[in-house]
Amino acid sequence: QVQLVESGGGLVQAGGSLRLSCAASGSTWSIHALGWYRQAPGKQRELVAASNIGGSTNYADSVKGRFTISRDNAKNTVYLQMNSLKPEDTAVYYCNAKAYRSGRSYDYWGQGTQVTVSS
């Protein structure tokens, strides 16, 4: 099992910045990718940014150039630095860990943290 605990959400004005953190615990040795998803009211959950064990990253087109994902492997923590925030970035942000062990793939989710961007 992998447990994910997020922090860092809140209310910010448009143009502002926030940093989200997600600390993983448990069977962290099995994690091969960490990422952030978001879900706005009435919309499907979507990928925001992801980082795999090899260090490569990918971003949603809507956040490229504004958001940066990073990892501290020693702390089993992934961060999402969000700059130049827009009202359309308002959503619940979820940390995700993809793990593989004993021949099976697993998806783990954090509890979610609310990000609200006011105009």
KAKA-V576861 format. One record per pair of residues at least 12 apart in sequence whose ideal C-beta (glycine too) atoms are under 10 Angstrom apart, sorted by sequence separation. I is the first residue (numbers start at 1). GAP is how many residues later the second one is. D is the distance in whole Angstrom. If there is no record, write none. Layout:
# KAKA-V576861
[[I & GAP & D] [I & GAP & D]]
This chain:
# KAKA-V576861
[[7 & 12 & 9] [8 & 12 & 4] [9 & 12 & 10] [22 & 12 & 7] [35 & 12 & 7] [36 & 12 & 4] [37 & 12 & 9] [47 & 12 & 8] [48 & 12 & 5] [57 & 12 & 6] [68 & 12 & 7] [69 & 12 & 8] [96 & 12 & 7] [97 & 12 & 8] [7 & 13 & 7] [8 & 13 & 5] [22 & 13 & 9] [35 & 13 & 7] [36 & 13 & 5] [37 & 13 & 9] [47 & 13 & 6] [57 & 13 & 9] [67 & 13 & 6] [68 & 13 & 4] [80 & 13 & 7] [95 & 13 & 9] [96 & 13 & 6] [97 & 13 & 9] [6 & 14 & 6] [7 & 14 & 5] [8 & 14 & 9] [22 & 14 & 8] [35 & 14 & 6] [36 & 14 & 7] [46 & 14 & 6] [48 & 14 & 8] [49 & 14 & 7] [57 & 14 & 9] [67 & 14 & 7] [68 & 14 & 8] [95 & 14 & 7] [96 & 14 & 8] [6 & 15 & 7] [7 & 15 & 8] [34 & 15 & 10] [35 & 15 & 3] [36 & 15 & 9] [48 & 15 & 6] [49 & 15 & 9] [66 & 15 & 9] [67 & 15 & 5] [68 & 15 & 8] [80 & 15 & 9] [94 & 15 & 5] [95 & 15 & 4] [5 & 16 & 9] [6 & 16 & 5] [7 & 16 & 8] [20 & 16 & 7] [34 & 16 & 7] [35 & 16 & 7] [46 & 16 & 9] [47 & 16 & 10] [55 & 16 & 8] [66 & 16 & 7] [67 & 16 & 7] [94 & 16 & 6] [95 & 16 & 9] [5 & 17 & 7] [6 & 17 & 8] [33 & 17 & 6] [34 & 17 & 6] [35 & 17 & 9] [63 & 17 & 9] [66 & 17 & 5] [67 & 17 & 9] [78 & 17 & 7] [93 & 17 & 9] [94 & 17 & 8] [95 & 17 & 8] [4 & 18 & 6] [5 & 18 & 5] [33 & 18 & 7] [34 & 18 & 8] [49 & 18 & 6] [51 & 18 & 5] [53 & 18 & 9] [55 & 18 & 10] [65 & 18 & 9] [66 & 18 & 5] [67 & 18 & 9] [77 & 18 & 10] [78 & 18 & 9] [94 & 18 & 5] [95 & 18 & 8] [4 & 19 & 7] [5 & 19 & 8] [33 & 19 & 4] [34 & 19 & 9] [48 & 19 & 7] [49 & 19 & 8] [50 & 19 & 7] [51 & 19 & 7] [52 & 19 & 10] [63 & 19 & 8] [65 & 19 & 8] [66 & 19 & 8] [78 & 19 & 8] [92 & 19 & 9] [93 & 19 & 7] [94 & 19 & 8] [3 & 20 & 9] [4 & 20 & 6] [5 & 20 & 8] [32 & 20 & 6] [33 & 20 & 7] [49 & 20 & 4] [51 & 20 & 5] [53 & 20 & 9] [63 & 20 & 10] [66 & 20 & 8] [92 & 20 & 4] [93 & 20 & 5] [3 & 21 & 7] [4 & 21 & 8] [31 & 21 & 10] [32 & 21 & 5] [33 & 21 & 9] [48 & 21 & 8] [49 & 21 & 10] [63 & 21 & 10] [76 & 21 & 9] [91 & 21 & 9] [92 & 21 & 7] [93 & 21 & 8] [2 & 22 & 6] [3 & 22 & 5] [4 & 22 & 9] [31 & 22 & 7] [32 & 22 & 9] [35 & 22 & 9] [38 & 22 & 9] [63 & 22 & 10] [67 & 22 & 9] [91 & 22 & 10] [92 & 22 & 5] [93 & 22 & 5] [2 & 23 & 7] [3 & 23 & 5] [33 & 23 & 10] [35 & 23 & 9] [36 & 23 & 10] [37 & 23 & 9] [63 & 23 & 10] [66 & 23 & 8] [91 & 23 & 8] [92 & 23 & 8] [1 & 24 & 9] [2 & 24 & 5] [3 & 24 & 9] [35 & 24 & 10] [36 & 24 & 10] [38 & 24 & 10] [62 & 24 & 9] [90 & 24 & 9] [91 & 24 & 6] [92 & 24 & 10] [1 & 25 & 5] [2 & 25 & 6] [3 & 25 & 9] [38 & 25 & 9] [90 & 25 & 6] [91 & 25 & 9] [1 & 26 & 6] [2 & 26 & 7] [62 & 26 & 8] [63 & 26 & 8] [89 & 26 & 6] [90 & 26 & 5] [91 & 26 & 9] [2 & 27 & 10] [4 & 27 & 10] [36 & 27 & 9] [51 & 27 & 7] [62 & 27 & 8] [89 & 27 & 9] [90 & 27 & 5] [2 & 28 & 7] [20 & 28 & 10] [50 & 28 & 9] [51 & 28 & 10] [89 & 28 & 5] [90 & 28 & 8] [1 & 29 & 10] [2 & 29 & 6] [49 & 29 & 9] [51 & 29 & 10] [87 & 29 & 9] [88 & 29 & 8] [90 & 29 & 10] [4 & 30 & 9] [6 & 30 & 9] [85 & 30 & 8] [87 & 30 & 5] [36 & 31 & 8] [49 & 31 & 6] [85 & 31 & 10] [86 & 31 & 6] [87 & 31 & 7] [88 & 31 & 10] [2 & 32 & 10] [48 & 32 & 7] [49 & 32 & 10] [85 & 32 & 5] [87 & 32 & 5] [36 & 33 & 7] [49 & 33 & 10] [80 & 33 & 10] [82 & 33 & 7] [85 & 33 & 10] [86 & 33 & 9] [35 & 34 & 7] [48 & 34 & 9] [34 & 35 & 8] [80 & 35 & 10] [82 & 35 & 9] [34 & 37 & 6] [34 & 39 & 10] [48 & 41 & 9] [31 & 42 & 10] [34 & 42 & 9] [36 & 42 & 8] [38 & 42 & 10] [34 & 43 & 9] [35 & 43 & 8] [36 & 43 & 9] [48 & 43 & 9] [34 & 44 & 4] [36 & 44 & 5] [28 & 45 & 9] [31 & 45 & 8] [33 & 45 & 10] [34 & 45 & 10] [35 & 45 & 9] [46 & 45 & 9] [48 & 45 & 7] [53 & 45 & 10] [36 & 46 & 9] [45 & 46 & 9] [48 & 46 & 9] [50 & 46 & 8] [52 & 46 & 8] [20 & 47 & 10] [24 & 47 & 10] [29 & 47 & 10] [31 & 47 & 10] [45 & 47 & 9] [28 & 48 & 5] [40 & 48 & 8] [43 & 48 & 8] [48 & 48 & 10] [50 & 48 & 8] [17 & 49 & 9] [18 & 49 & 10] [19 & 49 & 9] [20 & 49 & 10] [22 & 49 & 10] [23 & 49 & 9] [40 & 49 & 9] [41 & 49 & 9] [45 & 49 & 7] [47 & 49 & 8] [26 & 50 & 9] [40 & 50 & 6] [41 & 50 & 8] [19 & 51 & 10] [21 & 51 & 9] [24 & 51 & 9] [25 & 51 & 7] [38 & 51 & 8] [40 & 51 & 4] [41 & 51 & 9] [45 & 51 & 9] [23 & 52 & 7] [24 & 52 & 4] [38 & 52 & 9] [39 & 52 & 6] [40 & 52 & 8] [23 & 53 & 6] [24 & 53 & 7] [38 & 53 & 4] [39 & 53 & 5] [21 & 54 & 9] [22 & 54 & 9] [23 & 54 & 5] [24 & 54 & 8] [37 & 54 & 9] [38 & 54 & 7] [39 & 54 & 8] [22 & 55 & 7] [23 & 55 & 8] [37 & 55 & 9] [38 & 55 & 5] [39 & 55 & 7] [21 & 56 & 6] [22 & 56 & 5] [37 & 56 & 7] [38 & 56 & 7] [21 & 57 & 8] [22 & 57 & 8] [36 & 57 & 6] [37 & 57 & 5] [20 & 58 & 9] [21 & 58 & 5] [22 & 58 & 8] [36 & 58 & 7] [37 & 58 & 8] [20 & 59 & 7] [21 & 59 & 8] [35 & 59 & 9] [36 & 59 & 6] [37 & 59 & 6] [19 & 60 & 6] [20 & 60 & 4] [35 & 60 & 8] [36 & 60 & 7] [19 & 61 & 7] [20 & 61 & 8] [34 & 61 & 7] [35 & 61 & 5] [18 & 62 & 8] [19 & 62 & 5] [20 & 62 & 7] [34 & 62 & 7] [35 & 62 & 8] [18 & 63 & 8] [19 & 63 & 7] [33 & 63 & 8] [34 & 63 & 5] [35 & 63 & 8] [17 & 64 & 7] [18 & 64 & 5] [19 & 64 & 9] [33 & 64 & 7] [34 & 64 & 8] [45 & 64 & 9] [17 & 65 & 6] [18 & 65 & 9] [32 & 65 & 9] [33 & 65 & 4] [34 & 65 & 10] [16 & 66 & 9] [17 & 66 & 5] [31 & 66 & 5] [32 & 66 & 6] [33 & 66 & 9] [16 & 67 & 8] [17 & 67 & 8] [18 & 67 & 7] [30 & 67 & 9] [31 & 67 & 7] [32 & 67 & 7] [33 & 67 & 9] [45 & 67 & 10] [15 & 68 & 9] [16 & 68 & 8] [17 & 68 & 7] [30 & 68 & 9] [31 & 68 & 5] [32 & 68 & 6] [15 & 69 & 6] [16 & 69 & 5] [28 & 69 & 8] [30 & 69 & 4] [31 & 69 & 9] [32 & 69 & 10] [12 & 70 & 9] [14 & 70 & 9] [15 & 70 & 7] [27 & 70 & 10] [29 & 70 & 9] [30 & 70 & 6] [31 & 70 & 10] [8 & 71 & 8] [14 & 71 & 6] [15 & 71 & 8] [18 & 71 & 9] [22 & 71 & 9] [24 & 71 & 8] [26 & 71 & 9] [28 & 71 & 8] [30 & 71 & 4] [4 & 72 & 10] [5 & 72 & 10] [6 & 72 & 10] [8 & 72 & 8] [13 & 72 & 8] [14 & 72 & 6] [22 & 72 & 9] [23 & 72 & 9] [27 & 72 & 7] [29 & 72 & 8] [30 & 72 & 9] [37 & 72 & 8] [8 & 73 & 10] [9 & 73 & 10] [12 & 73 & 6] [14 & 73 & 6] [20 & 73 & 6] [22 & 73 & 3] [24 & 73 & 6] [26 & 73 & 9] [32 & 73 & 9] [37 & 73 & 10] [39 & 73 & 8] [2 & 74 & 9] [4 & 74 & 9] [6 & 74 & 9] [8 & 74 & 9] [13 & 74 & 10] [14 & 74 & 10] [20 & 74 & 10] [21 & 74 & 9] [22 & 74 & 9] [27 & 74 & 7] [30 & 74 & 10] [33 & 74 & 10] [34 & 74 & 10] [36 & 74 & 9] [38 & 74 & 9] [14 & 75 & 9] [18 & 75 & 9] [20 & 75 & 8] [22 & 75 & 8] [24 & 75 & 9] [30 & 75 & 10] [31 & 75 & 9] [37 & 75 & 9] [38 & 75 & 10] [40 & 75 & 10] [30 & 76 & 7] [12 & 77 & 9] [31 & 77 & 8] [36 & 77 & 10] [38 & 77 & 8] [12 & 78 & 10] [30 & 78 & 10] [11 & 79 & 10] [27 & 79 & 9] [27 & 81 & 9] [9 & 82 & 10] [26 & 82 & 9] [9 & 83 & 8] [9 & 84 & 6] [24 & 84 & 8] [8 & 85 & 9] [6 & 86 & 10] [24 & 86 & 9] [6 & 87 & 7] [23 & 87 & 9] [6 & 88 & 7] [7 & 88 & 10] [22 & 88 & 6] [6 & 89 & 5] [4 & 90 & 9] [5 & 90 & 8] [20 & 90 & 10] [4 & 91 & 5] [22 & 91 & 9] [4 & 92 & 8] [21 & 92 & 9] [4 & 93 & 6] [20 & 93 & 6] [3 & 94 & 9] [2 & 95 & 5] [18 & 95 & 10] [20 & 95 & 8] [2 & 96 & 10] [2 & 97 & 6] [18 & 97 & 6] [1 & 98 & 9] [18 & 98 & 10] [2 & 99 & 10] [18 & 99 & 9] [16 & 101 & 7] [15 & 102 & 9] [16 & 102 & 9] [6 & 103 & 10] [7 & 103 & 9] [9 & 103 & 8] [10 & 103 & 8] [11 & 103 & 8] [12 & 103 & 8] [14 & 103 & 6] [2 & 104 & 7] [4 & 104 & 6] [6 & 104 & 4] [9 & 104 & 3] [10 & 104 & 8] [11 & 104 & 8] [12 & 104 & 7] [13 & 104 & 7] [14 & 104 & 7] [15 & 104 & 10] [1 & 105 & 9] [2 & 105 & 10] [3 & 105 & 8] [4 & 105 & 7] [5 & 105 & 6] [6 & 105 & 7] [8 & 105 & 6] [9 & 105 & 5] [10 & 105 & 7] [11 & 105 & 5] [12 & 105 & 6] [13 & 105 & 5] [14 & 105 & 5] [2 & 106 & 4] [4 & 106 & 4] [5 & 106 & 8] [6 & 106 & 7] [7 & 106 & 7] [9 & 106 & 5] [10 & 106 & 7] [11 & 106 & 8] [12 & 106 & 7] [13 & 106 & 8] [1 & 107 & 8] [2 & 107 & 10] [3 & 107 & 9] [4 & 107 & 8] [6 & 107 & 5] [8 & 107 & 9] [9 & 107 & 8] [10 & 107 & 10] [11 & 107 & 7] [3 & 108 & 10] [5 & 108 & 10]]
